Amino acid sequence: MCFDSFEKERFDAFEFIVLIPLPTRSMLLMIPAHDLIAMYLAIELQSLCFYVIAASKRKSEFSMEAGSKYLILGAFPSGILLFECDRTTTDQFLETSL
């Protein structure tokens, strides 16, 4: 997304100031994640920002439809990941056995 396209489409939404750096920071939170829950929270923070960006064009019905479909299709892998985190016996990525 560049600022020229914002001017063409007349996006005056101030949310983009937050919605662009926030997924980047959540990607950086996945690097030191040693727990599955920390990884899940970083992925969910990133995906929620992308859902809002997908549905950001308020006057277009296609944008709202895309955002809602993205949310529904993102909920299923999220639930499967949480179910798998619950099924595992340990929540650590790195186990050190000395």
C-alpha positions as CSV (number, residue, x, y, z in Angstrom):
1,M,0.0,0.0,0.0
2,C,1.4,3.3,-1.0
3,F,0.3,6.8,-0.2
4,D,-0.5,7.6,-3.9
5,S,-3.2,4.9,-3.9
6,F,-4.6,6.3,-0.7
7,E,-5.0,9.6,-2.4
8,K,-6.6,8.0,-5.4
9,E,-9.1,6.0,-3.4
10,R,-9.5,8.8,-0.9
11,F,-8.7,6.8,2.2
12,D,-8.9,9.2,5.0
13,A,-8.8,6.5,7.7
14,F,-6.4,7.2,10.5
15,E,-6.4,3.5,11.4
16,F,-3.7,2.8,8.8
17,I,-1.2,4.5,10.9
18,V,-1.7,1.7,13.5
19,L,-2.7,-1.1,11.2
20,I,0.5,-1.1,9.1
21,P,3.2,-1.3,11.9
22,L,1.2,-3.5,14.3
23,P,1.4,-6.7,12.1
24,T,5.1,-6.0,11.6
25,R,5.6,-5.9,15.4
26,S,3.6,-9.1,15.8
27,M,5.9,-10.8,13.3
28,L,8.8,-9.7,15.4
29,L,7.1,-11.2,18.5
30,M,7.1,-14.6,16.9
31,I,10.9,-14.7,16.8
32,P,11.5,-15.0,20.6
33,A,8.3,-17.1,21.2
34,H,9.2,-20.2,23.1
35,D,5.6,-21.1,24.0
36,L,2.9,-22.2,21.6
37,I,0.6,-19.7,23.3
38,A,3.0,-16.8,22.6
39,M,3.2,-17.9,19.0
40,Y,-0.6,-18.1,18.8
41,L,-1.1,-14.7,20.2
42,A,1.4,-13.1,17.8
43,I,-0.3,-14.8,14.8
44,E,-3.7,-13.7,16.0
45,L,-2.6,-10.1,16.4
46,Q,-1.2,-10.1,12.9
47,S,-4.3,-11.8,11.4
48,L,-6.8,-9.5,13.1
49,C,-5.0,-6.5,11.6
50,F,-5.1,-8.1,8.2
51,Y,-8.9,-8.7,8.6
52,V,-9.4,-5.0,9.2
53,I,-7.2,-4.0,6.3
54,A,-9.1,-6.3,4.0
55,A,-12.4,-4.7,5.0
56,S,-11.2,-1.2,5.2
57,K,-12.9,0.2,2.2
58,R,-16.2,1.2,3.9
59,K,-18.2,2.1,0.8
60,S,-17.5,-1.1,-1.1
61,E,-19.7,-4.2,-0.4
62,F,-17.0,-6.4,-1.9
63,S,-14.5,-5.2,0.7
64,M,-16.9,-6.0,3.6
65,E,-17.6,-9.4,2.1
66,A,-13.9,-10.1,1.7
67,G,-13.2,-9.1,5.3
68,S,-16.0,-11.3,6.7
69,K,-14.9,-14.3,4.6
70,Y,-11.3,-13.8,5.7
71,L,-12.4,-13.7,9.3
72,I,-14.5,-16.9,9.0
73,L,-11.8,-18.8,7.1
74,G,-9.2,-17.6,9.6
75,A,-11.2,-18.8,12.6
76,F,-11.0,-22.5,11.5
77,P,-7.2,-22.8,11.4
78,S,-7.1,-20.8,14.6
79,G,-9.4,-23.2,16.3
80,I,-7.4,-26.2,15.0
81,L,-4.1,-24.6,16.2
82,L,-5.6,-24.1,19.7
83,F,-6.9,-27.6,19.8
84,E,-3.5,-28.9,18.9
85,C,-1.8,-26.7,21.5
86,D,-4.2,-28.3,24.1
87,R,-3.5,-31.8,22.9
88,T,0.3,-31.5,23.2
89,T,1.9,-32.5,26.5
90,T,4.4,-29.7,26.6
91,D,4.0,-26.1,25.5
92,Q,7.7,-25.5,24.9
93,F,9.2,-25.3,21.5
94,L,12.8,-25.8,22.7
95,E,13.3,-28.5,25.3
96,T,16.8,-28.7,26.7
97,S,17.8,-32.0,28.2
98,L,21.1,-31.8,30.1
